[in-house]
Amino acid sequence: MNSVIDQFAAGLQGQGHTLVLPEGNDERILNAARILCDRNLAHVVLPGSVDAIQAAAVRAGVPTGGLSLINIADADSLDAYA
């Protein structure tokens, strides 16, 4: 029998959802973002300081390929997610 999480994930897979996760420089958020991306459950957006997010990702050993890192200091990039 599948777990509730597995059933939830199966329903999301390939649906093209976008998920914005704040605090992208937190290791737990980075790991969750990587799992969501790798399982094709959602397009993940991490707003914040791109340099800080990338540095945290390196420390956590989490590749950022496929994740959208958005610099919140750049107002033009935020308009796309408003």
N, CA, C and O atoms as a GROMACS GRO file, in nm:
protein
  328
    1MET      N    1   0.083  -0.118   0.000
    1MET     CA    2   0.000   0.000   0.000
    1MET      C    3   0.088   0.125   0.000
    1MET      O    4   0.186   0.133   0.075
    2ASN      N    5   0.054   0.222  -0.084
    2ASN     CA    6   0.130   0.346  -0.092
    2ASN      C    7   0.101   0.434   0.028
    2ASN      O    8  -0.010   0.435   0.082
    3SER      N    9   0.202   0.509   0.068
    3SER     CA   10   0.181   0.603   0.177
    3SER      C   11   0.102   0.723   0.125
    3SER      O   12   0.088   0.743   0.004
    4VAL      N   13   0.051   0.801   0.217
    4VAL     CA   14  -0.023   0.921   0.180
    4VAL      C   15   0.065   1.014   0.098
    4VAL      O   16   0.020   1.075   0.002
    5ILE      N   17   0.191   1.025   0.136
    5ILE     CA   18   0.284   1.112   0.064
    5ILE      C   19   0.304   1.061  -0.079
    5ILE      O   20   0.308   1.140  -0.173
    6ASP      N   21   0.318   0.930  -0.094
    6ASP     CA   22   0.334   0.873  -0.228
    6ASP      C   23   0.211   0.899  -0.314
    6ASP      O   24   0.223   0.929  -0.433
    7GLN      N   25   0.094   0.889  -0.256
    7GLN     CA   26  -0.030   0.915  -0.330
    7GLN      C   27  -0.039   1.063  -0.368
    7GLN      O   28  -0.078   1.097  -0.480
    8PHE      N   29  -0.003   1.148  -0.275
    8PHE     CA   30  -0.002   1.293  -0.302
    8PHE      C   31   0.096   1.324  -0.414
    8PHE      O   32   0.064   1.399  -0.507
    9ALA      N   33   0.215   1.268  -0.407
    9ALA     CA   34   0.317   1.291  -0.508
    9ALA      C   35   0.272   1.241  -0.645
    9ALA      O   36   0.295   1.307  -0.746
   10ALA      N   37   0.209   1.126  -0.649
   10ALA     CA   38   0.161   1.071  -0.776
   10ALA      C   39   0.060   1.164  -0.841
   10ALA      O   40   0.056   1.177  -0.963
   11GLY      N   41  -0.023   1.229  -0.760
   11GLY     CA   42  -0.122   1.322  -0.813
   11GLY      C   43  -0.061   1.450  -0.866
   11GLY      O   44  -0.120   1.515  -0.953
   12LEU      N   45   0.055   1.488  -0.815
   12LEU     CA   46   0.121   1.612  -0.858
   12LEU      C   47   0.214   1.592  -0.977
   12LEU      O   48   0.235   1.684  -1.055
   13GLN      N   49   0.268   1.476  -0.990
   13GLN     CA   50   0.373   1.451  -1.087
   13GLN      C   51   0.334   1.492  -1.228
   13GLN      O   52   0.231   1.451  -1.281
   14GLY      N   53   0.419   1.575  -1.287
   14GLY     CA   54   0.400   1.617  -1.425
   14GLY      C   55   0.289   1.717  -1.448
   14GLY      O   56   0.255   1.743  -1.563
   15GLN      N   57   0.230   1.773  -1.344
   15GLN     CA   58   0.117   1.865  -1.357
   15GLN      C   59   0.160   2.009  -1.388
   15GLN      O   60   0.075   2.091  -1.423
   16GLY      N   61   0.287   2.040  -1.375
   16GLY     CA   62   0.336   2.173  -1.408
   16GLY      C   63   0.311   2.279  -1.302
   16GLY      O   64   0.306   2.398  -1.333
   17HIS      N   65   0.294   2.239  -1.179
   17HIS     CA   66   0.273   2.334  -1.070
   17HIS      C   67   0.401   2.411  -1.041
   17HIS      O   68   0.511   2.359  -1.058
   18THR      N   69   0.385   2.535  -0.996
   18THR     CA   70   0.498   2.616  -0.951
   18THR      C   71   0.483   2.638  -0.802
   18THR      O   72   0.375   2.671  -0.753
   19LEU      N   73   0.592   2.620  -0.731
   19LEU     CA   74   0.594   2.636  -0.587
   19LEU      C   75   0.705   2.733  -0.550
   19LEU      O   76   0.821   2.712  -0.586
   20VAL      N   77   0.670   2.840  -0.478
   20VAL     CA   78   0.767   2.938  -0.431
   20VAL      C   79   0.798   2.906  -0.286
   20VAL      O   80   0.710   2.907  -0.200
   21LEU      N   81   0.925   2.878  -0.259
   21LEU     CA   82   0.967   2.844  -0.123
   21LEU      C   83   1.058   2.955  -0.069
   21LEU      O   84   1.170   2.972  -0.119
   22PRO      N   85   1.012   3.030   0.032
   22PRO     CA   86   1.098   3.132   0.091
   22PRO      C   87   1.211   3.067   0.171
   22PRO      O   88   1.211   2.946   0.195
   23GLU      N   89   1.305   3.147   0.210
   23GLU     CA   90   1.419   3.101   0.290
   23GLU      C   91   1.500   2.995   0.217
   23GLU      O   92   1.533   2.890   0.272
   24GLY      N   93   1.531   3.024   0.091
   24GLY     CA   94   1.606   2.930   0.009
   24GLY      C   95   1.749   2.907   0.053
   24GLY      O   96   1.817   2.821  -0.002
   25ASN      N   97   1.795   2.983   0.152
   25ASN     CA   98   1.929   2.960   0.204
   25ASN      C   99   1.928   2.864   0.324
   25ASN      O  100   2.030   2.844   0.388
   26ASP      N  101   1.811   2.806   0.353
   26ASP     CA  102   1.796   2.707   0.460
   26ASP      C  103   1.816   2.568   0.398
   26ASP      O  104   1.755   2.535   0.297
   27GLU      N  105   1.902   2.489   0.459
   27GLU     CA  106   1.934   2.356   0.406
   27GLU      C  107   1.810   2.269   0.389
   27GLU      O  108   1.800   2.194   0.292
   28ARG      N  109   1.716   2.278   0.483
   28ARG     CA  110   1.594   2.197   0.473
   28ARG      C  111   1.510   2.236   0.352
   28ARG      O  112   1.455   2.151   0.283
   29ILE      N  113   1.503   2.366   0.327
   29ILE     CA  114   1.428   2.416   0.210
   29ILE      C  115   1.497   2.372   0.082
   29ILE      O  116   1.431   2.329  -0.013
   30LEU      N  117   1.629   2.383   0.079
   30LEU     CA  118   1.704   2.340  -0.040
   30LEU      C  119   1.684   2.192  -0.068
   30LEU      O  120   1.666   2.152  -0.183
   31ASN      N  121   1.688   2.110   0.036
   31ASN     CA  122   1.666   1.966   0.016
   31ASN      C  123   1.526   1.937  -0.034
   31ASN      O  124   1.506   1.854  -0.123
   32ALA      N  125   1.427   2.006   0.024
   32ALA     CA  126   1.289   1.987  -0.022
   32ALA      C  127   1.273   2.030  -0.167
   32ALA      O  128   1.208   1.962  -0.246
   33ALA      N  129   1.333   2.144  -0.201
   33ALA     CA  130   1.326   2.194  -0.339
   33ALA      C  131   1.388   2.094  -0.436
   33ALA      O  132   1.333   2.070  -0.544
   34ARG      N  133   1.500   2.036  -0.398
   34ARG     CA  134   1.568   1.939  -0.485
   34ARG      C  135   1.480   1.817  -0.506
   34ARG      O  136   1.469   1.767  -0.618
   35ILE      N  137   1.417   1.768  -0.400
   35ILE     CA  138   1.330   1.650  -0.411
   35ILE      C  139   1.211   1.681  -0.501
   35ILE      O  140   1.177   1.601  -0.589
   36LEU      N  141   1.148   1.795  -0.480
   36LEU     CA  142   1.033   1.834  -0.564
   36LEU      C  143   1.072   1.841  -0.710
   36LEU      O  144   0.998   1.795  -0.798
   37CYS      N  145   1.186   1.899  -0.737
   37CYS     CA  146   1.234   1.912  -0.875
   37CYS      C  147   1.270   1.776  -0.934
   37CYS      O  148   1.228   1.742  -1.045
   38ASP      N  149   1.347   1.698  -0.859
   38ASP     CA  150   1.392   1.567  -0.910
   38ASP      C  151   1.277   1.471  -0.936
   38ASP      O  152   1.285   1.388  -1.026
   39ARG      N  153   1.171   1.481  -0.858
   39ARG     CA  154   1.055   1.392  -0.876
   39ARG      C  155   0.952   1.451  -0.972
   39ARG      O  156   0.844   1.394  -0.991
   40ASN      N  157   0.986   1.565  -1.032
   40ASN     CA  158   0.897   1.631  -1.128
   40ASN      C  159   0.761   1.661  -1.066
   40ASN      O  160   0.657   1.646  -1.130
   41LEU      N  161   0.763   1.706  -0.939
   41LEU     CA  162   0.640   1.738  -0.868
   41LEU      C  163   0.602   1.884  -0.882
   41LEU      O  164   0.484   1.920  -0.874
   42ALA      N  165   0.702   1.970  -0.901
   42ALA     CA  166   0.674   2.114  -0.913
   42ALA      C  167   0.797   2.185  -0.967
   42ALA      O  168   0.910   2.141  -0.950
   43HIS      N  169   0.770   2.298  -1.032
   43HIS     CA  170   0.877   2.390  -1.068
   43HIS      C  171   0.900   2.474  -0.942
   43HIS      O  172   0.807   2.538  -0.894
   44VAL      N  173   1.022   2.474  -0.890
   44VAL     CA  174   1.048   2.539  -0.762
   44VAL      C  175   1.120   2.672  -0.784
   44VAL      O  176   1.220   2.680  -0.856
   45VAL      N  177   1.067   2.776  -0.718
   45VAL     CA  178   1.126   2.909  -0.721
   45VAL      C  179   1.176   2.940  -0.580
   45VAL      O  180   1.103   2.927  -0.482
   46LEU      N  181   1.302   2.982  -0.572
   46LEU     CA  182   1.362   3.021  -0.445
   46LEU      C  183   1.398   3.169  -0.451
   46LEU      O  184   1.499   3.206  -0.511
   47PRO      N  185   1.315   3.255  -0.390
   47PRO     CA  186   1.345   3.399  -0.390
   47PRO      C  187   1.443   3.432  -0.277
   47PRO      O  188   1.442   3.369  -0.171
   48GLY      N  189   1.526   3.531  -0.302
   48GLY     CA  190   1.622   3.574  -0.200
   48GLY      C  191   1.748   3.627  -0.265
   48GLY      O  192   1.746   3.666  -0.382
   49SER      N  193   1.854   3.628  -0.192
   49SER     CA  194   1.984   3.664  -0.247
   49SER      C  195   2.039   3.541  -0.320
   49SER      O  196   2.066   3.438  -0.258
   50VAL      N  197   2.055   3.553  -0.449
   50VAL     CA  198   2.102   3.438  -0.528
   50VAL      C  199   2.237   3.391  -0.476
   50VAL      O  200   2.261   3.270  -0.468
   51ASP      N  201   2.327   3.484  -0.442
   51ASP     CA  202   2.458   3.445  -0.390
   51ASP      C  203   2.445   3.365  -0.260
   51ASP      O  204   2.514   3.265  -0.241
   52ALA      N  205   2.356   3.410  -0.170
   52ALA     CA  206   2.337   3.340  -0.042
   52ALA      C  207   2.276   3.202  -0.064
   52ALA      O  208   2.314   3.106   0.003
   53ILE      N  209   2.182   3.192  -0.156
   53ILE     CA  210   2.119   3.062  -0.185
   53ILE      C  211   2.221   2.966  -0.244
   53ILE      O  212   2.228   2.850  -0.204
   54GLN      N  213   2.301   3.015  -0.339
   54GLN     CA  214   2.402   2.929  -0.400
   54GLN      C  215   2.508   2.886  -0.298
   54GLN      O  216   2.552   2.771  -0.300
   55ALA      N  217   2.548   2.977  -0.211
   55ALA     CA  218   2.646   2.941  -0.108
   55ALA      C  219   2.590   2.836  -0.013
   55ALA      O  220   2.660   2.742   0.023
   56ALA      N  221   2.465   2.851   0.027
   56ALA     CA  222   2.400   2.753   0.115
   56ALA      C  223   2.388   2.619   0.045
   56ALA      O  224   2.406   2.514   0.108
   57ALA      N  225   2.356   2.622  -0.083
   57ALA     CA  226   2.343   2.497  -0.160
   57ALA      C  227   2.477   2.423  -0.167
   57ALA      O  228   2.482   2.301  -0.155
   58VAL      N  229   2.584   2.497  -0.186
   58VAL     CA  230   2.717   2.435  -0.189
   58VAL      C  231   2.748   2.372  -0.053
   58VAL      O  232   2.794   2.258  -0.047
   59ARG      N  233   2.721   2.445   0.056
   59ARG     CA  234   2.746   2.391   0.190
   59ARG      C  235   2.664   2.266   0.216
   59ARG      O  236   2.710   2.172   0.281
   60ALA      N  237   2.540   2.264   0.165
   60ALA     CA  238   2.450   2.151   0.187
   60ALA      C  239   2.472   2.038   0.087
   60ALA      O  240   2.419   1.928   0.103
   61GLY      N  241   2.551   2.064  -0.016
   61GLY     CA  242   2.572   1.962  -0.119
   61GLY      C  243   2.451   1.940  -0.206
   61GLY      O  244   2.428   1.829  -0.255
   62VAL      N  245   2.372   2.046  -0.226
   62VAL     CA  246   2.249   2.037  -0.304
   62VAL      C  247   2.268   2.110  -0.436
   62VAL      O  248   2.285   2.232  -0.436
   63PRO      N  249   2.265   2.040  -0.548
   63PRO     CA  250   2.276   2.109  -0.677
   63PRO      C  251   2.153   2.195  -0.704
   63PRO      O  252   2.041   2.157  -0.670
   64THR      N  253   2.174   2.310  -0.766
   64THR     CA  254   2.062   2.402  -0.791
   64THR      C  255   2.011   2.395  -0.934
   64THR      O  256   1.920   2.470  -0.970
   65GLY      N  257   2.065   2.308  -1.015
   65GLY     CA  258   2.017   2.294  -1.152
   65GLY      C  259   1.870   2.258  -1.155
   65GLY      O  260   1.825   2.168  -1.083
   66GLY      N  261   1.793   2.329  -1.237
   66GLY     CA  262   1.651   2.305  -1.248
   66GLY      C  263   1.567   2.385  -1.151
   66GLY      O  264   1.445   2.389  -1.164
   67LEU      N  265   1.630   2.449  -1.053
   67LEU     CA  266   1.559   2.536  -0.958
   67LEU      C  267   1.571   2.680  -1.008
   67LEU      O  268   1.673   2.717  -1.065
   68SER      N  269   1.468   2.759  -0.986
   68SER     CA  270   1.474   2.901  -1.024
   68SER      C  271   1.513   2.983  -0.903
   68SER      O  272   1.438   2.992  -0.805
   69LEU      N  273   1.630   3.043  -0.911
   69LEU     CA  274   1.679   3.131  -0.804
   69LEU      C  275   1.649   3.274  -0.848
   69LEU      O  276   1.697   3.319  -0.952
   70ILE      N  277   1.570   3.344  -0.768
   70ILE     CA  278   1.523   3.478  -0.804
   70ILE      C  279   1.580   3.579  -0.705
   70ILE      O  280   1.559   3.568  -0.584
   71ASN      N  281   1.651   3.678  -0.757
   71ASN     CA  282   1.708   3.783  -0.674
   71ASN      C  283   1.599   3.881  -0.634
   71ASN      O  284   1.547   3.954  -0.719
   72ILE      N  285   1.563   3.884  -0.505
   72ILE     CA  286   1.455   3.972  -0.462
   72ILE      C  287   1.495   4.120  -0.462
   72ILE      O  288   1.409   4.207  -0.452
   73ALA      N  289   1.623   4.148  -0.473
   73ALA     CA  290   1.666   4.287  -0.483
   73ALA      C  291   1.635   4.345  -0.620
   73ALA      O  292   1.638   4.466  -0.638
   74ASP      N  293   1.606   4.258  -0.716
   74ASP     CA  294   1.573   4.300  -0.853
   74ASP      C  295   1.420   4.300  -0.869
   74ASP      O  296   1.360   4.195  -0.893
   75ALA      N  297   1.360   4.416  -0.857
   75ALA     CA  298   1.213   4.426  -0.861
   75ALA      C  299   1.155   4.372  -0.991
   75ALA      O  300   1.044   4.319  -0.991
   76ASP      N  301   1.227   4.382  -1.102
   76ASP     CA  302   1.176   4.332  -1.230
   76ASP      C  303   1.155   4.181  -1.225
   76ASP      O  304   1.060   4.130  -1.284
   77SER      N  305   1.243   4.110  -1.156
   77SER     CA  306   1.227   3.964  -1.150
   77SER      C  307   1.108   3.926  -1.064
   77SER      O  308   1.049   3.819  -1.084
   78LEU      N  309   1.070   4.009  -0.968
   78LEU     CA  310   0.958   3.978  -0.881
   78LEU      C  311   0.824   3.994  -0.951
   78LEU      O  312   0.728   3.923  -0.919
   79ASP      N  313   0.816   4.085  -1.045
   79ASP     CA  314   0.689   4.111  -1.115
   79ASP      C  315   0.634   3.986  -1.183
   79ASP      O  316   0.513   3.970  -1.193
   80ALA      N  317   0.721   3.900  -1.228
   80ALA     CA  318   0.678   3.778  -1.296
   80ALA      C  319   0.606   3.682  -1.201
   80ALA      O  320   0.533   3.594  -1.247
   81TYR      N  321   0.627   3.698  -1.071
   81TYR     CA  322   0.569   3.606  -0.973
   81TYR      C  323   0.460   3.671  -0.889
   81TYR      O  324   0.410   3.611  -0.794
   82ALA      N  325   0.424   3.794  -0.923
   82ALA     CA  326   0.320   3.867  -0.846
   82ALA      C  327   0.182   3.817  -0.883
   82ALA      O  328   0.083   3.866  -0.829
   0.00000   0.00000   0.00000
